[in-house]
Amino acid sequence: MGQVIPPLLPQRPDLGASDAQRTAPSQLRLAKRQAPTQFQRFVQESTGQLLPHFGSNLFENPLAYASDSAAPAPADYVLGPGDEVRIQIWGGVDYAGSQTLDRNGQINLPKIGTIGLNGVRVKDLEDILSKRIAMVFKSFQVNAALGKLRGITVFVVGQAQQPGTYNLSGLSTLVNAVFASGGPGINGSMRAIELKRNGQTVTTLDLYDFIARGDKSKDVGLQPGDVIMIPPAGPRVALTGVTDHAAIYEIKPDSTVQDILSLGGGLSPLASPQKALLESIATIPSTTGTPLDTVKRQVKNLDLYAAGLTHILQDGDVLTLLPISPAFANAVTLQGTVAQPLRNTWFPGMRIQDLIPDREALITPDYYKRKNQLVQLLEDNKVKATIESSGQLSARIKGLVDQINWDYAVIERLNKSELRSQLIPFNLGKAIVQKDPTHNIELLAGDVVTIMSSEDVRLPAERRARLVRIEGEVASPGIYQVLPGETLPQLVTRVGGLTPQAYLYAAEFTRESVRKQQQQNLDQLVRRLETQISSGGAKLTANLSGDRADQAKLLQQQQQQQMQAQIEQLKTMRSKGRVALGLDPALAVWDRLPDRETLNRAVQTLPGLPLEDGDALLIPGRTAFVSAVGSVNNENVMIYKHGQTVGDLILAAGLTEDADPSQAFVLRADGSIFSRRKTSLIVTGWLSGFENTRLLPGDTLVIPAQVDRETGYNFLVRALRDWTQIFSNLGIGAAAIRTLRN
């Protein structure tokens, strides 16, 4: 939005040029509050923009255009009263000094006399002096130069920002005086500024020539008493739209569209030459016989080629330049999982294979970035591979390269007859690998081809990259990519089967989806326990009164602190996502190391689970220990004895006074659980009854404490009612029991 500069304060005749310049900035600050012209408001109502007058911004800093009084005077500078002349004479006569021309334009040299220099040009100064001195002396030399220049007084009148009298440097020109006065006012002309001297017009200055073209041919030096006349502005038009020079322009008679555009450097390449809008004020003759004509606004479509550029503009015209179309006439866009998402040049007959010539075009830059980040330069300047955990390693292997969806890609095409987007799917693998003409579709200009990845559209399980980790007692532990339809026993067989030391019954099979569900259950449990602490404490306080209330409150606070600490421990636990495989307990009691055939048969007892990405199988080595935890005297790992029962382990561990054997349960090595209350539902294959149940290597016996002793540990037992829920539904192991008790 442009700024209009108001009139400057009149300069007093006794102010020098520097004083006038110092007053300009404060005057300009007042100018910014001046109201826009009627035509500016008219254009604003039409376009929504308050346009500035072309070139008005230059007058915001008039000091930039002030003449330099310290600069050498030009050769054609004309001397006048007040100019200082520095003279040196040597030879037949010696003299050195400065002389100032008096009101008559004369100087007085000792031994020589009066010399008239008024109207003498600087280039002729030494010749004039030599001729005058030669009338008195012989054999001499003279050197003359200008010293301090006189000030000149000029008058600025008419539609100036600040008309008045100005005392300027003797080197000042018409342009300097115009800028010193703040330039034309909002209603002043920039194209017909007149310089008058002795009643005659010396020159007419078009500021547009100076501003836009740097033409100073009409700029002349000033003389004392010159009058600068700024007439009212002529016809004006507005230029807006796709241009960096949107403004109000003053036009001369017969000014064309080309004339206005050339002031701003011509038509912008972003403006459409096919069409521009010209709003005009037209006078329509009366058709009713009345002498009054009708004035109406009209809109005309104008091209900006030869004919349109020569269109003659009228006062009040508003020319709007329209943008070019953002559409690419010969481009096909490739995006998605590709090496370079960009616009490609389209040509007639272009097909998918021309756009994607090989598989390299489908490797994204992120692949190489991830690959380069695998090796990092450490502080000791040794290049070392990044050490990753098991989960990170699997994710890194799978995420190193984006998995392409070879069965589906799509072309987005504009249906020009219906003006809607049309999706054309095709098989990417058949198009660029098998070169199937049915899928190697011909492309049209403007098409957008999108290559999908497995992250964009979820693929069937058999087509996704599925990585499974196998560790422990197998022939070849590692991370393996699952084959289509491959099950757990088939994968174990493919990696070489089990080692003779494998304890298959205790195999830990974990799955990410199960882990997430177990963790969600654990989080819900924690929230439920926290709610029970709050509600239980409030209920107890409400039922007590007197001294008992104070004692109970203190005890309650202690118990709540213990309970909260226990819950904080529970919060730190993380579910493992273990899935009980339900293997035959007979696999746990081999008397000797099995042979290869036995191992192969054992592998086939694994459930035929379809494998998912992220599954993990850990087959531990054979163990010879069982353990007892909880309210026992001997909370240690004990050597397993063949035929050992739960009752034998209870006797060996010993029960504490607060033990509650009725709530005891066994956490099997395979992750399953059975308890005294559920023994009747469990068929062990050997004996019935909880104490008579035979233990297996790796089993853990858990003896909870009685619930009448309110500790944080018992609180959890009482709140959950059944310890088996913790381990079977939440996926935490026997190590969690010790954490909770501690």
C-alpha positions, -999 to +999 in steps of 0.1 A: +000+000+000+015+033-010+021+064+012+011+099+002+034+127+015+017+159+028+031+194+022+063+204+040+065+234+062+076+265+043+113+272+045+123+306+057+145+325+033+173+328+059+176+290+061+206+274+044+205+242+024+216+220+053+189+236+075+162+228+050+174+192+048+172+188+085+136+199+086+125+174+060+123+141+080+099+156+106+078+170+078+076+137+061+064+120+092+034+144+092+028+135+055+019+099+062-014+109+078-027+126+047-059+112+033-059+094-001-072+111-033-107+105-047-092+083-074-073+062-049-105+056-030-123+048-063-096+022-071-097+008-036-135+002-038-129-017-071-098-037-063-096-038-025-062-021-026-051+014-017-025+019-044+003+045-040+011+071-067+039+059-089+073+073-077+059+088-045+081+066-023+112+083-036+102+115-018+102+097+016+140+105+017+146+138+001+182+140+015+192+112-009+187+137-038+203+168-023+231+184-042+267+179-028+281+214-021+315+199-016+316+184-051+337+201-078+317+226-098+311+216-134+330+234-161+299+252-173+290+265-138+282+303-141+297+326-115+276+350-096+275+372-065+285+353-034+308+328-051+343+325-037+373+324-061+407+312-050+435+329-070+473+323-072+496+346-093+534+343-096+561+356-118+560+393-126+536+398-097+528+376-067+494+371-051+476+343-033+441+347-017+404+343-019+379+368-034+341+367-031+321+382-058+302+412-046+266+421-055+278+434-088+297+402-095+331+419-092+364+412-073+392+436-064+428+424-068+456+444-052+478+463-078+454+452-105+420+466-097+384+455-102+376+425-124+340+416-134+333+379-132+295+378-131+282+353-157+316+339-164+318+301-167+343+282-146+361+269-176+367+305-188+378+319-154+416+316-158+415+332-193+395+361-181+419+367-152+450+364-174+437+389-199+429+414-171+462+410-153+482+412-186+470+448-189+492+456-159+520+430-157+541+408-179+556+374-175+532+359-149+512+327-144+478+324-128+458+295-113+421+300-102+395+277-087+362+280-070+360+280-032+328+283-013+298+284-036+270+309-032+235+299-021+207+306-045+171+314-037+144+297-057+106+296-054+085+265-055+048+271-062+017+252-073+008+217-062+040+210-042+041+191-010+055+223+006+055+254-017+077+282-006+111+299-009+142+277-008+178+287-003+198+259-021+234+252-030+247+269-061+251+235-077+214+226-073+194+216-103+156+214-109+155+179-096+172+189-064+147+217-058+117+194-064+130+169-039+138+196-014+102+207-015+090+171-009+079+166-045+045+171-060+015+169-036-011+142-040-029+164-066+003+176-082+017+165-116+049+145-119+050+148-156+049+185-164+070+204-138+081+238-153+112+259-145+105+296-152+132+322-154+125+359-161+090+350-171+100+324-197+097+286-194+133+272-194+124+235-193+096+211-185+106+181-164+089+147-166+098+130-134+088+096-148+117+099-173+140+105-144+125+078-121+119+050-145+146+057-172+173+078-154+169+105-181+181+139-168+181+156-202+154+181-190+171+187-157+190+221-157+210+241-131+191+267-111+197+304-110+188+329-083+151+339-086+141+308-106+104+297-102+095+260-101+058+255-110+041+221-102+008+221-120-022+200-111-020+163-120-032+152-154-053+121-162-046+091-140-050+054-144-044+024-121-023-007-127-029-037-104-028-075-105+003-095-113+029-068-112+055-056-087+046-020-096+010-017-088+003+020-085-016+051-097+000+064-129-003+099-144-007+096-182-001+120-211-023+123-241-023+092-262-005+071-236-009+034-243-008+003-222+027-003-234+038+031-220+025+023-186+039-012-185+074+000-196+076+023-165+077-009-144+101-028-166+075-043-189+050-072-186+059-097-159+065-133-171+039-143-144+012-122-160-010-137-188-006-120-221-037-136-234-061-116-212-061-085-190-091-067-176-096-030-184-122-011-164-132+022-180-155+051-173-176+055-205-199+083-214-229+069-233-249+095-254-285+099-244-310+081-265-341+097-250-337+131-265-326+147-233-293+166-233-279+146-204-255+117-213-251+086-191-218+078-174-212+041-168-184+018-159-175-009-184-152-039-184-132-049-215-110-080-221-077-069-235-049-090-248-013-078-242+001-086-276+007-059-303-029-048-306-036-047-269-004-029-260-012+000-283-046+005-267-049+042-257-057+047-220-083+071-207-086+090-175-100+067-147-090+034-164-081+005-141-059-021-158-057-055-140-031-080-151-042-116-146-019-145-137-008-173-160-023-207-155-004-228-129-011-259-151+019-275-168+012-281-205+037-309-209+044-326-176+036-359-159+041-360-121+057-390-104+053-391-066+052-416-037+078-442-029+103-431-057+138-419-059+129-384-072+093-371-068+091-345-095+075-334-128+088-352-159+086-340-195+056-355-213+058-366-249+031-382-272+030-419-267+047-418-232+040-448-211+046-460-175+079-477-185+092-444-199+084-427-167+099-455-145+127-470-167+141-493-140+139-504-104+165-479-093+139-452-098+119-467-069+147-465-043+140-435-021+168-412-009+160-422+027+173-457+020+208-443+014+206-419+044+196-448+067+224-469+053+250-442+058+238-437+094+247-473+103+283-464+108+291-434+130+324-416+138+330-418+175+350-394+197+381-417+196+381-414+158+374-451+154+347-460+130+324-484+147+291-501+138+261-490+158+252-515+184+214-521+185+191-541+206+171-570+193+140-550+186+159-521+170+179-545+148+148-561+134+132-527+128+163-515+111+166-544+088+129-541+079+129-503+076+161-499+057+143-499+024+107-489+018+087-520+006+070-513-027+035-524-034+041-541-067+005-551-072-010-516-071-001-482-083-025-455-096-027-428-122-047-397-112-061-381-144-084-351-149-115-360-168-119-328-187-154-336-200-168-341-165-142-320-146-135-347-119-105-368-110-103-402-124-082-430-108-067-456-131-050-484-111-024-507-126+000-535-116+034-519-112+053-552-114+036-562-146+042-527-161+079-523-155+092-558-148+070-580-171+064-552-196+028-562-199+012-538-224-021-540-205-006-524-174+021-503-192-006-476-197-001-447-220+001-414-201-014-380-209-001-346-200-011-336-165-013-372-152-001-378-116+014-413-111+016-425-074+037-454-063+025-470-031+044-486-003+033-512+023+028-482+047+003-465+024-019-495+018-018-525+042-008-556+022-019-591+028+003-609+054+020-631+028+031-601+008+045-581+037+081-584+049+078-605+081+108-609+103+110-634+131+138-637+156+148-672+168+173-675+196+187-700+220+191-737+215+186-739+177+211-748+150+212-713+135+199-685+157+191-653+139+165-631+123+147-647+094+122-635+068+091-657+069+081-674+037+045-672+025+023-695+046+052-706+068+043-718+104+064-719+136+075-756+134+083-751+097+105-722+104+124-740+132+129-769+109+142-745+081+168-730+104+183-764+113+161-776+142+170-779+179+202-786+196+204-816+220+205-791+249+172-775+240+145-773+267+116-771+242+089-772+270+102-739+284+102-722+250+092-685+251+072-674+222+064-637+222+042-616+199+040-579+196+002-577+193-002-598+225+024-576+243+004-545+236-028-561+249-011-574+280+004-540+287-030-524+283-044-548+308-015-540+332-021-503+329-058-508+336-050-528+367-027-500+380-055-475+376-080-498+394-057-502+423-051-465+427-089-460+427-092-486+454-066-469+476-085-436+475-119-450+481-108-475+508-090-447+527-120-424+526-144-451+538-122-461+567-119-425+579-156-420+578-163-450+600-139-440+628-141-413+655-123-401+686-088-413+696-093-444+675-098-421+645-064-404+650-045-437+654-063-452+624-055-422+603-018-425+611-018-462+604-038-456+572-012-431+560+016-455+566-003-483+547-012-460+519+025-450+515+034-487+513+006-494+489+015-465+467+051-476+466+039-511+456+019-496+428+048-476+416+068-508+413+039-523+393+040-493+370+076-501+361+068-536+349+064-542+312+045-571+296+066-595+275+038-606+252+045-642+259+021-668+245+018-702+263+024-728+236+006-756+256+034-782+249+033-817+263+050-818+298+067-851+287+091-829+268+105-817+301+116-850+316+140-867+291+164-890+309+192-885+283+201-862+255+178-868+226+189-879+191+182-859+159+150-879+151+136-873+186+144-836+183+127-834+149+096-851+164+097-826+193+097-797+168+065-810+152+047-807+186+050-770+183+016-754+175+013-746+138+009-709+144+009-686+113+038-662+120+035-625+122+061-597+118+080-592+151+074-627+165+103-640+186+111-676+198+136-682+226+144-718+233+164-720+266+188-747+275+179-776+298+177-766+335+179-787+366+163-762+391+130-753+406+123-724+430+099-712+457+091-676+463+067-657+485+060-665+522+086-692+525+116-695+548+140-707+521+134-684+490+161-700+469+166-720+437+167-757+444+180-787+424+152-805+406+147-841+415+128-865+392+094-871+406+095-842+430+061-828+439+047-795+450+044-809+485+081-819+485+091-783+475+068-768+502+086-790+529+120-780+515+113-743+514+093-741+547+063-718+552+064-686+572+038-678+599+019-654+576+018-679+546-015-687+530-010-722+513-046-722+502-037-694+477-005-711+464+000-717+427+028-729+404+042-709+375+052-735+349+083-732+328+061-730+297+043-699+311+011-717+322-002-715+357-022-738+380-033-733+416-048-752+444-083-739+437-080-749+400-064-782+405-096-800+400-098-785+365-063-795+356-054-830+343-017-835+350-016-870+336+000-884+367-016-875+401-045-854+413-043-829+441-022-798+444+005-811+468+008-843+448+013-825+415+047-833+401+070-804+393+090-799+361+124-783+356+121-745+357+088-744+377+083-717+403+061-722+434+044-690+447+031-689+483+012-657+490+008-642+525-024-641+545-046-610+537-053-601+574-019-585+576-022-553+557+010-547+538+016-533+504+022-569+491-009-583+507-029-553+495-022-563+459-032-599+467-064-588+483-072-564+456-066-589+428-081-619+447-062-642+424-024-640+417-028-662+387-046-633+370-014-612+372+008-637+354-016-652+329-033-620+317-005-595+322+024-614+308+049-608+335+073-635+347+084-650+380+110-622+385+081-598+390+071-616+422+104-608+439+101-572+427+066-569+443+077-584+476+108-562+478 
